[in-house]
Amino acid sequence: RRRLAPLNEDNGRFLLLAALIAAYLSAGATVFSALESPSEAAAQLRWNRTLHNFSRIFNISPPELRAFLRSYEAARAAGIRVDALRPRWDFPGAFYFVGTVVSTIGFGMTTPATVAGKVFLIVYGLFGCAGTILFFNLFLERIISLLAFIMKACYERQLRRSGLLPSNFRRGPAMSGVGSLVGWKPSVYHVMLILGFFAITLSCCASAMYTAVEGWNYIDSLYYCFVTFSTIGFGDLVSSQNAAYQHQGLYRFGNFIFILMGVCCIYSLFNVISIVIKQILNWVLKKLECSCCPKCHKSSTRLSRRNAITPGARLRRHNVAVDTDGQYDSDTEGRRLSGEMISMRELTASNKVSLAILQKQLSETANGYPRNVCINTRQNGFSAGVGALAIMNNRLAETSDSR
């Protein structure tokens, strides 16, 4: 009888996260329903009373009044308001619209009404959203590099003060033997605190501007900043929509800069928080693994030793002996070979990687570089992961199983 394969770490993390998200959604729906449902019922009761009184006072039948209100709703959806507003489809308005499209904010206050506009939006949004996500990832990579440079400089200064680092220390291959800085990476928690502080400061400054210019109260301005910067974009509050402002050009420029920097910063912060959530999931999985029956571990050990030749295991042992950092993550580590019979493809891949390790060692030894080798079992274009999560795994410290 064939036994079912045990659930690996990636699938276990995925299922655990899906269960937590479902519970999180249910809890959020319960809280919002309890908070907002009474207010909605009271507003509906007041509106019905207003309609009844208006129909009675002005002698208008309720069907005619409701037909008029439907026409008003259609006009409002088309962008028509009672008060004078700025033109929706002049160049500044259209630029504001495409900015909300490619950044996936999608306020909804302006939508294309023609068939040609809707078709063009599909094509335009496809490439625009992809390019903007790439821009966000590049911004994330550079902000992490900047923070890492600053934090490493502070770390070196602290080591100099404590006497653990020579005063004439300079970065480079020649000084790679200093053990205190080999493999050093910034802490994901420190980066999260810095990005969080910067996001809060940026939101407070933007809220002060919106309060002064738009006339909103400060809480509404903070709410608008979070909804916009996180690209939720409800559209109940939208900035720069009045017909005229004092210093209108300066305000539009400041609004654009605040939204751009806010979206980039919150996007980076969300990705750092996702790494922390992943660490929590790994901790939960390890606790669940420790509580499993010991017979499962014994049976899986016997199955893994069924074959005498397992190039994946041999290569992993060789990698552990060569790699000085020893930091791996389930997303960046090469896929482990199973306990099945060896194939020529696996044997060829094993020989190629062994040869690559040897060549890298010889080259680094000849040139005087540190012998820090980190080559995965099966290297390909996706071996180090893709997207923002791969950037965080490669540049931050608390992303490996060794922590």
Secondary structure, 3 states (H helix, E strand, C coil): CCCCCCCCHHHHHHHHHHHHHHHHHHHHHHHHHHHHHHHHHHHHHHHHHHHHHHHHHCCCCHHHHHHHHHHHHHHHHCCCCCCCECCCCCHHHHHHHHHHHHCCCCCCCCCCCCHHHHHHHHHHHHHHHHHHHHHHHHHHHHHHHHHHHHHHHHHHHHHHHHCCCCCCCCCCHHHCCCCCCCCCCCCHHHHHHHHHHHHHHHHHHHHHHHHHHHCCCHHHHHHHHHHHHCCCCCCCCCCCCECCCCCHHHHHHHHHHHHHHHHHHHHHHHHHHHHHHHHHHHHHHHHHHHCCCHHHHHHHHHHHCCCCCCHHHHHHHHHHHHCCCCCCCCCCCCCCCCCCCCCHHHHHHHHHHHHHHHHHHHHHHHHCCCCCCCCCCCCCCCCCCCHHHHHHHHHCCCCCCCC
